[in-house]
Amino acid sequence: MEKITIKLRRFKDGRPPVSMEFMPDCGENLKDVQAVYFFKFYNNNKLEFNKVGTSAKDVVGRLRDEIGEYSKKYPITRVEIHRIRSCGDYPAEGAESALRAELIRRYPKAFRKNDRFFNVDISPTVFDEIVSAFLA
């Protein structure tokens, strides 16, 4: 079994730190490229929601920002980083739009604004299938 790398997102305002867990085969942090990602936000072992998104600067930096915002509204204790993928010459919003459309088609009642999906545990292989089809 591959090792899971863990980093902490700490807060100056006294909120408890949130662990960022880099899952096997998640990909490297990408900086200054068009990238799409797949994260899962947890309260201990309870999945709160799945999140897809984009970054053109720093994917882990983007996650740190998201943890900062979402931990104000949800009891987030950890985030699993399942995929970070380059979009090559395509704008990352294209892959994100393909993901959003297909995931809404598959899980219509799970979707909420900001590309989050609640009450469903989406497999990273589903992410891979959708992104690979878009980039083909």
N, C-alpha and C positions, 0 to 999 in steps of 0.2 A: 504494500500500500504506500502510495506517495505521501510525503509529508505535507502538512498544511502549515503555511507560514502565517503568523499572527502579528499584527501591529495594532497599536492602540490609538484611538482618537480621544485625546484628553480635552477637558474644558476648564477654562479659567473661572467660570461662575459656580463651580462646585458640583455640577452634574457628574454622575459616575462615568468613568471612561467607557467607550464602546469599542469592542474588539473588531478588527477588520481581518477576516479569515480568507486567505488566498487559497482557494480549493485547487486540487490537482487539475491540470490541463486548463487553468483559467486564462493563461496567457500573461505576458509581461505588462507592466504599466507602460502605456504609450504616451509620449509627449510630443506635441507639435505635429500630430498627424490626425487625419479624420478617423475617429474610432467610435465603435458602438460597444455597449457593455450590457451585462446582465448581473444584477445583484439580488440577494434575498435578505430582507430585514427581519430580525427575530427579537422577541422578548424571551430571553433564555432559550428554551427549545421550541417555543411556539412561533410559527411563521406568521408574521404580521402581514407582509406583502412582498410580491416580486416587483422588480423595477428594471425597465430597459431605458437606455438613454444614450446620449452622445457626448463626446468631448473632442475638441480640436487642440486642447492645450495639455492637460495632465489628468488622466482618468482617476488616479488615486486622489489627487487634489479635488476633483469633482465629487468623489465619494465623501471626502472629509466635509465638504460644504453641505452635501445632502444629509449626512448624519447630524450635522449641527442644526439644520432646519427640522428634520423629521423627529429628532429626539425631543423637540419642544412639544410635539403633538402626540407622539406614540412612545410607549415604554421600551425603546430600542436598547438592547444590551449587546447585540453583535450583528455583524453583517457578513454574509458569505459572498465572496466575489467569485462568480462562476465562469464568467467569460469577459475578456477584453479582446476585441478584434479590430484590426485595421480594415478600413474600407477602401484602401488603395486610392485610386483617382476619383472615386465617387464621393460626393458630399455625404457625411455620416447620416444626415437627416433622411436620405433615401432608404438606407437600411433600417433606420428607426421607424420610418413610416410603414415599410413592409412588415416589420415586426408588430407594430401597433395594429395594423389592419388584420393580419392573420391571427394574432392572439385574441383580438376582439371577436373575430369570427368563431374561434374555438371556445372562448370563455366570455360570452357577452355580458353575463351578470357580474363578472369579476372585475371589469375595468372601472377605474376611476381616473380622474384628471392627473396629468403629469406622468402618464405612462406607467401607472401602478396597477397591479392585479392582486385582488384580495380573495381569500377563501379558496385558493387553488394553489397547488404546488407544481409549478411549471418545471419540466425537465430541461437541463442544459442542452440535451440533444434536440429538443424542439427549437430552441434558439439557433443552434448550429444549422439545422435544416433550412430554416427561414432565411438566415443571413447568406448561407451558401447559395441558395436558389436566387436570391437577389443579386449577388455579386457574380454569378455565372455568366 
